[in-house]
Amino acid sequence: VCVCVCVCVCVCVCAGLSLPLSLGSLSRGPGEQMYLIITFLSGLSRMSPDLLWFCVGAGEHLRLCPQDYTCCSSQMEETLALQSERDFLKGIEDTSQFLLTTFTQRHRKFDEFFRELIDLSEKSMNQMFTKTYGWLFTQNAHVFQELFVELRRYYSGGSVSLTEVLSEFWSRLVERVFSLVNPQYQFSEDYLECVSKHAEQLQPFGDVPRKLRVQVSRAFIAARALAQGLATGRDIVNKASKVSGCVRALMRQWYCPLCRGMPSLRPCHSLCLNVIKGCLANQADLDTEWNNFIDALYQVSEKLEGPFNMELAADSISVKVSEAIMHMQENSVSISTKVFQGCGSPRPVPARSKRSPKEPGGNRRPFRTYSPEEKPTTAAGTNLDRLVTELKERLRPMRGFWVSLPHTICNDERMAADVTNEDRCWNGQTRGRYLPDVTGDGLVSQINNPEVEVDIARPDVRTRQLIMELRVATNKLRHAQTGQDPDFMDSEEGSGSGGGDRGERYSDDWPGYGPYSPPHNKPPRNPASSPGKPPRVRERNGSKWNRNNGHGRVKSATSGPAFASPPLLSLSVMVTVATMWR
């Protein structure tokens, strides 16, 4: 019977039948025949472990297994070696599936959620401003559309400075609102350029632009860093799970017992650890940077459910813009006075153009925001708190994954014998206790590994690249925790594109002073000597609020315009003074 069994094994291999010998699960199909043979061999070996060697020859032809009595031909040994590598990769894949699934699914959820928030914020602003300002908003809607286009571009990874985006938005907005609150004057392109250039000194919108910049920048920087970090985690797991060059050791521990006629014998636990630690030495070197990366992801996610809340920031855009417009209306007299002193007296509008046709849609409902019950459900079908809570629960067990991976694999009863069964396991040569010590973790520790030959003098290039990718991602996440975008820190002197916590100061916290801000203990410079803003590309054929473009003028504030302004003082007889900002 034994001779027939061994002959059948060799015939199956020579005939080219597939050998699904995975220690975890055996596929069905043509390879099922080999499964039956192995099962039969296992039964024989349990009845008499020494029975099989009587029917086999010497193993001088073997290259990987001990060259004693054997049931394996050279081709069978080669086939089993390839199968051992497939088993190993399958074990890594199964163990890392939790990581890969978490990063892939959480990235999709967060990305979908953040994009939906931006869309809803724009939709909310369009609806509320259309009801409140009517056609005045509609004909200038492109100003607000450009803001959201740039916000989306930043979130998507574009090279965009949020500080510059918001600054440009306020500059465009002040020109239109200034024209609106002064309907009795007509303003040239150069005049409006003068207004916007000195808007930071005048603070026509009060402190609202700074507050919005801080809130929006913090939230968008953190949201982008988290989404990019989750994508990086997914890519790192995919790359690090690809292992090669460890076939000999894997074959010796998993399938050499089969060739010795002991197919049910599992490798000793310590043997398994030495083999897997040697095969995953480079992955273990990821541990420090991997843990830093996981910690940074966790901390940014906490910020998003706290002070850097993306939901609150997205909701606040339309509200704060409305507050800014109302602030300028309420202070239009003093602001206009300073503008006329600094930019000169504008030309009055001809008498026949001071009034415009009645604005359609006069019965507009007052400005309001959505209540929580009215807000549309996002495409993600959830809220930010729930997403963050789920993510944090999944991030916790990820620390130390690559160092603990050999233990996870060898603790599987299908892969190695239990630690309590050290005397009845495969020690690499025969049945018995495995005597060598278990090596440490990482590449350098493998210098004394008795099972796997590792050249510790040649670090793996791919592993070095993965370490650098983790460092870069961790650096971005850590900066995001303080509301800073490292891509723009050099150009904006430490302010990033965001705002800081209490006590932090940024270059544009001093109104009117661009990137060159005075230190805390120095008084502001003379505004007249401060460098002006660089010229902007202006849309020559674009409409301006109340610009004299042949379509009439908006009615004055006293006759009920869309922006209800207090009565304006008559400024038509104001004496022109030298250009000086007060």
C-alpha positions in Angstrom: 0.0 0.0 0.0 2.8 2.4 0.9 4.5 1.8 -2.4 1.3 2.6 -4.3 0.8 5.8 -2.3 4.3 7.1 -3.0 4.0 6.2 -6.7 0.6 8.0 -6.8 2.2 11.1 -5.3 5.0 11.2 -7.9 2.6 10.4 -10.8 0.4 13.3 -9.7 3.3 15.7 -9.7 4.7 14.5 -13.0 1.4 14.8 -14.6 1.3 18.5 -13.8 -1.8 18.4 -11.5 -2.2 21.5 -9.4 -1.3 21.1 -5.8 -3.7 23.2 -3.6 -1.8 22.4 -0.4 -2.7 25.6 1.5 -2.4 25.0 5.2 -5.5 27.1 5.7 -7.9 25.8 3.0 -7.6 23.4 0.0 -9.3 24.4 -3.2 -11.5 21.9 -5.0 -11.0 20.7 -8.6 -8.2 18.7 -10.1 -6.0 19.2 -7.0 -8.6 17.4 -4.9 -6.8 14.2 -5.8 -3.7 15.4 -4.1 -5.8 16.4 -1.1 -7.0 12.8 -0.8 -3.5 11.5 -1.1 -2.3 13.8 1.7 -5.2 12.8 3.9 -4.3 9.2 3.4 -0.7 9.8 4.2 -1.8 11.7 7.3 -3.8 8.7 8.4 -0.9 6.3 7.9 1.5 8.6 9.8 -0.9 8.8 12.7 -1.1 5.0 12.9 2.7 4.6 12.6 5.0 7.6 12.2 7.8 5.3 11.1 5.8 3.3 8.6 6.4 5.4 5.6 10.1 5.3 5.3 10.1 1.7 4.5 8.5 2.4 1.1 10.6 5.4 0.0 14.1 6.0 -1.3 16.9 8.3 -0.2 16.6 12.0 -0.6 19.9 12.9 -2.2 18.0 14.6 -5.0 16.3 17.1 -2.6 17.5 20.7 -2.6 15.4 22.2 0.3 14.3 19.4 2.6 16.7 17.1 4.6 18.2 14.5 2.4 17.0 11.5 4.2 14.2 9.1 3.3 11.5 10.9 1.4 8.3 10.6 -0.5 9.0 13.7 -2.7 10.6 13.8 -6.1 12.5 16.9 -7.2 9.5 18.2 -9.1 7.3 17.6 -6.1 9.7 19.5 -3.8 9.7 22.4 -6.3 5.9 22.5 -6.5 5.5 22.3 -2.7 8.1 25.2 -2.4 6.0 27.4 -4.6 2.9 26.4 -2.7 4.6 27.4 0.6 5.2 30.8 -0.7 1.6 31.1 -1.8 0.5 30.0 1.6 2.7 32.6 3.3 1.5 35.4 1.1 -2.1 34.3 1.7 -1.4 34.4 5.5 -0.1 38.0 5.2 -3.1 39.0 3.1 -5.6 37.5 5.5 -3.9 39.1 8.5 -3.6 42.5 6.9 -7.1 42.5 5.4 -8.4 44.4 8.4 -6.0 47.2 7.7 -6.6 47.3 4.0 -10.4 47.2 4.4 -10.3 49.9 7.1 -8.1 52.3 5.1 -10.0 51.7 1.9 -13.5 52.0 3.3 -12.8 54.8 5.7 -11.1 56.8 2.9 -14.1 56.4 0.7 -16.5 57.3 3.5 -14.6 60.4 4.6 -13.9 61.6 1.1 -17.5 61.3 0.1 -18.6 63.0 3.3 -16.2 66.0 3.0 -17.1 66.6 -0.7 -20.8 66.4 0.2 -20.3 69.0 2.9 -18.7 71.4 0.5 -21.5 70.9 -2.0 -24.2 71.5 0.6 -22.4 74.6 1.9 -22.4 76.1 -1.6 -26.1 75.1 -2.1 -27.1 76.6 1.2 -25.4 79.9 0.4 -27.0 80.1 -3.0 -30.4 79.4 -1.6 -30.1 81.8 1.3 -28.4 84.7 -0.6 -30.9 84.4 -3.5 -33.8 84.8 -1.1 -32.1 87.6 0.8 -30.3 89.6 -2.0 -32.2 88.5 -5.1 -30.7 89.5 -8.4 -27.9 91.4 -6.8 -26.5 88.1 -5.7 -27.5 86.2 -8.9 -25.6 88.5 -11.2 -22.5 88.2 -9.1 -22.8 84.6 -8.1 -19.6 83.8 -9.9 -17.6 85.4 -7.1 -19.0 82.9 -4.6 -18.7 80.0 -7.1 -15.0 80.7 -7.6 -14.6 80.5 -3.8 -16.0 77.0 -3.7 -14.1 75.9 -6.8 -10.9 76.8 -5.1 -12.0 75.1 -1.8 -12.7 71.9 -3.7 -9.4 72.2 -5.5 -7.5 72.6 -2.2 -9.3 69.6 -0.7 -8.6 67.5 -3.8 -4.8 68.1 -3.3 -4.3 71.1 -5.5 -1.5 73.5 -4.9 -3.7 76.2 -3.4 -3.2 78.5 -0.4 -6.4 78.8 1.6 -5.2 82.2 3.0 -4.8 83.6 -0.6 -8.1 82.1 -1.7 -10.1 83.7 1.1 -8.1 87.0 0.8 -9.0 87.1 -2.9 -12.6 86.4 -2.2 -12.9 89.2 0.3 -11.1 91.6 -2.1 -13.6 90.9 -4.8 -16.6 91.1 -2.4 -15.6 94.5 -0.9 -15.6 96.0 -4.4 -19.1 94.9 -5.1 -20.5 95.8 -1.7 -18.7 99.2 -1.7 -20.4 100.0 -5.1 -23.7 98.9 -3.6 -23.6 101.1 -0.5 -22.6 104.1 -2.7 -25.1 104.0 -5.6 -24.8 107.7 -6.2 -21.3 107.3 -7.5 -19.7 105.5 -10.4 -16.4 103.8 -9.9 -13.7 102.9 -12.4 -11.8 99.6 -12.4 -8.7 101.5 -11.0 -10.8 103.0 -8.2 -12.2 99.7 -7.1 -8.7 98.3 -7.2 -7.7 101.0 -4.8 -10.5 100.1 -2.5 -9.7 96.4 -2.4 -5.9 97.1 -2.0 -6.5 98.9 1.2 -9.4 96.8 2.5 -7.1 95.0 5.0 -6.4 98.4 6.7 -10.0 99.6 6.5 -11.4 96.3 7.8 -14.8 96.9 6.1 -16.0 93.5 7.2 -14.8 93.7 10.7 -13.1 90.7 12.2 -15.2 88.3 10.2 -12.6 87.5 7.5 -10.0 86.5 10.1 -12.5 84.3 12.0 -13.7 82.6 8.8 -10.1 82.1 7.7 -9.2 80.4 11.0 -12.2 78.2 11.1 -12.2 77.2 7.4 -8.5 76.7 7.2 -8.2 74.5 10.2 -11.1 72.3 9.1 -10.0 72.0 5.5 -6.4 71.4 6.3 -7.4 68.6 8.8 -9.9 67.1 6.4 -7.5 67.0 3.5 -4.7 65.6 5.7 -7.0 62.9 7.1 -8.2 61.8 3.6 -4.7 61.8 2.2 -3.4 59.9 5.3 -6.0 57.2 4.9 -5.1 56.8 1.2 -1.4 56.6 2.2 -2.2 53.9 4.8 -4.0 51.9 2.1 -1.0 52.2 -0.3 1.5 51.3 2.4 -0.3 48.1 3.4 -0.6 47.1 -0.3 3.1 47.6 -0.9 4.4 46.2 2.4 2.4 43.0 2.0 4.4 42.0 -1.1 7.1 39.7 0.1 9.5 37.5 -1.9 12.8 35.6 -1.5 12.0 33.4 1.5 10.9 30.1 -0.2 13.6 27.8 1.2 12.7 28.5 4.9 9.0 28.4 4.3 9.3 25.1 2.5 11.5 23.5 5.2 9.0 24.4 8.0 5.7 23.6 6.3 6.1 20.9 3.6 9.3 19.1 4.4 7.3 17.1 7.1 5.1 15.9 4.2 8.1 14.7 2.2 9.3 12.8 5.4 5.9 11.0 5.5 4.5 13.1 8.5 2.0 15.4 6.7 0.0 16.2 9.9 3.1 17.4 11.8 3.1 21.2 12.3 6.3 23.3 12.7 7.3 24.1 16.2 6.1 27.6 17.3 9.6 28.9 17.8 10.7 27.6 14.4 7.8 29.4 12.8 8.7 32.6 14.6 12.3 32.5 13.4 11.2 31.8 9.9 8.5 34.4 9.7 10.6 37.1 11.5 13.4 36.5 9.0 11.0 36.7 6.1 9.4 39.9 7.5 12.5 41.6 8.8 12.1 44.6 6.6 8.4 45.0 7.5 9.3 45.0 11.2 11.6 48.0 10.5 8.4 50.0 9.6 7.2 49.7 13.2 8.4 53.1 14.6 7.2 55.2 11.7 4.0 53.1 11.4 3.1 53.8 15.0 3.8 57.5 14.6 1.6 57.5 11.5 -1.3 55.8 13.3 -1.0 58.1 16.3 -1.1 61.2 14.0 -4.2 59.9 12.2 -5.9 59.3 15.5 -5.0 62.8 16.8 -6.2 64.5 13.6 -9.5 62.6 13.7 -10.0 63.9 17.3 -9.4 67.4 16.1 -12.0 67.0 13.4 -14.7 66.1 16.0 -13.5 69.0 18.2 -12.1 72.5 17.3 -11.5 71.7 13.6 -15.0 70.4 12.9 -15.6 70.3 9.2 -19.4 70.3 9.5 -19.4 73.5 11.5 -16.9 75.1 9.2 -18.8 74.3 6.1 -22.1 75.5 7.7 -20.5 78.8 8.8 -19.3 80.0 5.4 -22.7 81.5 4.3 -23.5 82.8 7.8 -20.2 84.6 8.3 -20.2 86.1 4.8 -23.7 87.5 5.5 -22.4 88.9 8.8 -19.5 90.5 7.0 -21.8 92.2 4.5 -24.1 93.5 7.2 -21.1 94.9 9.1 -20.0 96.8 6.0 -23.5 98.2 5.5 -23.8 99.4 9.1 -20.4 101.1 8.9 -20.7 102.3 5.3 -20.5 106.0 6.1 -17.2 105.9 8.0 -15.7 103.4 5.5 -16.7 105.4 2.5 -15.3 108.6 4.1 -11.9 106.9 4.5 -12.0 105.5 1.0 -12.8 108.9 -0.5 -9.9 110.4 1.4 -7.5 107.7 0.4 -8.6 107.0 -3.2 -10.0 110.4 -4.1 -13.6 111.6 -4.7 -15.5 109.5 -7.3 -17.6 110.9 -10.1 -21.3 111.2 -9.3 -23.7 109.2 -11.3 -25.8 111.3 -13.8 -29.2 112.1 -12.4 -31.1 110.0 -14.9 -29.1 106.9 -13.8 -29.5 107.1 -10.1 -32.5 104.8 -10.0 -32.9 101.4 -11.6 -35.9 99.4 -12.6 -37.7 97.7 -9.8 -36.0 94.6 -8.7 -37.9 91.5 -9.4 -38.9 89.2 -6.5 -39.4 92.0 -4.0 -41.2 89.7 -1.5 -38.2 87.8 -0.4 -38.1 85.9 2.9 -35.6 87.1 5.5 -32.2 85.6 5.8 -32.0 82.3 7.8 -29.9 79.2 8.2 -31.0 75.6 8.1 -32.0 74.0 11.3 -30.4 70.6 12.0 -33.6 68.9 11.1 -33.8 70.6 7.7 -30.3 69.9 6.6 -30.1 67.3 3.8 -28.7 63.9 4.6 -25.2 63.6 3.1 -24.3 60.9 0.6 -22.3 59.1 3.3 -25.6 58.6 5.2 -23.9 59.5 8.5 -22.4 62.4 10.4 -18.8 63.4 11.3 -18.9 62.3 14.9 -20.0 58.8 14.0 -17.4 58.5 11.2 -14.6 59.7 13.6 -15.7 57.4 16.4 -15.7 54.4 14.0 -12.3 55.3 12.7 -10.7 55.7 16.1 -12.0 52.3 17.2 -10.3 50.8 14.1 -7.0 52.7 14.5 -6.2 51.5 18.0 -5.4 47.9 17.2 -3.2 48.9 14.2 -0.3 50.0 16.4 2.6 47.5 16.3 1.0 45.6 13.5 4.2 44.8 11.5 6.2 43.7 14.6 3.3 41.5 15.8 2.6 40.0 12.4 4.9 36.9 12.8 3.2 36.2 16.1 -0.2 36.5 14.5 0.7 34.1 11.7 2.4 31.6 14.0 -0.4 31.7 16.5 -2.7 30.2 13.9 -3.1 26.5 14.6 -3.0 25.8 10.9 0.4 27.4 10.5 2.3 26.1 13.6 2.0 23.9 16.6 0.9 25.4 19.9 3.5 26.6 22.3 2.4 23.9 24.7 3.2 21.2 22.1 6.9 21.8 21.7 8.0 18.2 22.0 5.6 16.9 19.3 6.3 19.3 16.5 8.5 19.6 13.4 11.9 21.2 14.4 13.2 21.5 10.9 14.8 18.0 10.7 12.4 15.7 12.5 9.9 15.4 15.2 11.1 17.0 18.4 11.8 20.1 20.4 13.2 23.2 18.6 16.2 24.3 20.6 17.5 27.6 19.0 16.4 30.9 20.6 13.8 33.2 18.9 15.5 36.2 17.3 14.5 39.8 17.8 12.5 42.0 15.5 13.9 44.0 12.5 16.6 43.6 10.0 19.6 43.9 12.3 18.3 41.3 14.7 18.4 38.6 12.0 22.2 38.4 12.1 21.8 35.3 14.4 18.7 33.9 12.8 19.4 30.1 12.2 16.6 29.7 9.7 16.8 32.6 7.2 19.9 34.1 5.7 19.5 37.9 5.7 22.1 40.4 4.6 21.8 43.0 7.3 24.3 45.2 5.5 21.9 45.9 2.6 18.7 47.5 3.8 15.8 47.0 1.5 15.3 49.9 -0.9 11.5 49.5 -1.0 11.3 49.5 2.8 13.3 52.7 3.0 10.9 54.3 0.5 7.9 53.2 2.6 9.5 54.7 5.7 9.9 58.0 3.9 6.3 57.9 2.7 5.2 57.3 6.3 7.3 60.2 7.6 6.0 62.6 5.0 2.4 61.6 5.8 3.0 61.9 9.5 4.6 65.3 9.1 1.5 66.6 7.2 -0.8 65.1 9.8 1.1 66.7 12.7 1.0 70.1 11.1 -2.7 69.7 10.5 -3.2 69.3 14.2 -2.1 72.9 14.6 -4.0 74.2 11.6 -0.9 74.5 9.4 -0.3 73.4 5.9 3.4 72.5 5.4 3.1 73.2 1.7 2.7 76.9 2.3 4.5 77.5 5.6 7.7 78.9 4.0 5.8 81.4 1.8 3.6 82.6 4.5 6.1 82.8 7.4 4.7 80.1 9.6 1.0 80.9 9.3 0.4 78.1 6.9 -3.1 78.3 5.5 -4.7 78.1 8.8 -5.2 79.6 12.2 -3.9 78.5 15.5 -5.2 77.9 18.9 -5.4 80.5 21.6 -2.2 82.4 21.9 -1.0 81.7 18.3 -0.6 84.7 16.0 -0.5 84.7 12.2 0.6 87.1 9.6 -2.8 88.3 8.7 -4.0 88.7 12.3 -2.9 92.3 11.9 -5.3 93.9 9.4 -3.6 95.5 6.5 -0.2 93.9 6.7 0.1 91.1 4.3 2.9 88.5 4.9 5.4 90.9 6.5 3.8 91.3 9.9 5.2 93.3 12.9 6.3 91.3 15.9 4.2 91.3 19.0 6.1 94.0 20.7 6.4 96.4 17.8 3.7 98.9 16.8 2.2 98.6 13.3 4.1 100.4 10.6 2.8 103.4 8.8 0.2 102.0 6.5 1.2 104.4 3.8 4.6 102.8 3.6 3.4 99.2 3.6 3.7 97.3 0.3 0.4 97.2 -1.6 -1.2 94.0 -2.7 0.0 92.6 -6.0 -2.3 93.5 -8.9 -5.0 90.9 -9.7 -6.4 89.8 -13.0 -9.7 91.5 -13.3 -12.6 90.4 -15.3 -13.1 93.4 -17.5 -16.4 92.3 -19.0 -17.7 90.9 -15.7 -20.5 92.6 -14.0 -19.9 94.6 -10.8 -22.6 95.4 -8.3 -23.9 98.9 -9.3 -21.3 99.3 -12.0 -22.4 101.7 -14.7 -22.6 99.2 -17.5 -25.5 100.6 -19.4 -28.1 98.6 -17.5 -29.0 101.2 -14.9 -28.2 101.6 -11.3 -29.5 100.1 -8.1 -31.8 102.2 -6.0 -30.3 104.0 -3.1 -30.4 102.5 0.4 -33.2 104.8 1.5 -35.5 103.5 -1.2 -35.3 99.8 0.0 -32.4 98.0 -1.8 -31.6 94.3 -1.2 -28.9 95.3 1.3 -30.7 97.5 3.8 -28.2 100.2 4.6 -28.5 103.1 6.9 -29.1 106.5 5.2 -25.9 107.7 3.7 -24.5 111.1 4.3 -24.2 113.4 1.3 -20.7 113.1 0.2 -20.9 114.7 -3.2 -19.5 118.0 -2.0 -16.6 116.4 0.0 -13.3 118.2 -0.6 -10.6 116.0 -2.0 -7.7 115.7 0.2 -4.3 114.1 -0.1 -4.1 110.4 -0.2 -3.9 109.5 3.4 -5.5 106.7 5.4 -6.8 107.6 8.8 
